[in-house]
């Protein structure tokens, strides 16, 4: 009886520990610095809440961190708060993360370095806690969304303190010291929350016996293809329509990396974003490459490019989602094995194959 009780308590303890790290974010160790984060409050008034009364009490998102209308920071800023899960039609497709956009004063939609998106997972109570990073010095406007801008309920054109947005919250940040250029590849990006503790712990465990970057990459890729034999970590690639209806009509943004890790199922974007998060956690440089087959934008795909040397001169192909679907030939889907076949990689699964995804093709971190 005592043994059964002990085992039950142990299982509960492990479960609680797992649930905690599932939502916990840490500062990227290589980017952390003794004088990083908030260094000075410039305007101690409240952040701007975008609603009819500009009221915190009426907002769907409430900040609990020490965040002000304007602050001075180095490299990064901690953000925490709570999403109020109201019962309405929007919540039927509720996206289980909060979206933060950091937009530099020199913002240009065609210059990626002038704006970044960060995604922090919500726990069951709607709480979020994590960090946003700044690639440039100077003034930023920071927006916090409950939903993507293009599906968010409109804010009736509210304009306050220079903002014009459908976001829930806005504030200013003056950056004195930006993230060094040689560390940019480590920061979280769209759907790639590589500061998540669950993701980072797993990356450490997967790659603990790897001797070099090649072996690290192989271990992460094979984990997404096969899972781990001793645990329930088999990943599933379902039909995108069957999974996106559970979340959002946009299958590009079904899950963020840590949610894909917990849910064990996702489309090509989810596999590539989780691969990127795990690889960055292991110190690897990795990019995402995506495109449509044509202007109708009905068929799209996303996979990864990895730099094993760190000099950014030679990027090699990795497609974890198609490797997961075609396990028998998984080595042909990753340019980290002698068996990699560029003809196979480019042409299999035609007509919608890698060679066809050239419309609005994008390569980005």
PyMOL commands that set and color helices and strands:
alter all, ss='L'
color gray80, all
select helices_A, chain A and resi 2-23+89-93+112-114+181-186+197-206+213-226+240-244+251-253+257-263+268-281+320-325+327-333+342-347+354-356
alter helices_A, ss='H'
color red, helices_A
select strands_A, chain A and resi 37-43+48-49+61-63+70-74+76-83+97-104+115-121+127-133+138-145+159-160+163-164+169-177+285-292+300-307+316-318+359-364
alter strands_A, ss='S'
color yellow, strands_A
deselect
rebuild
show_as cartoon
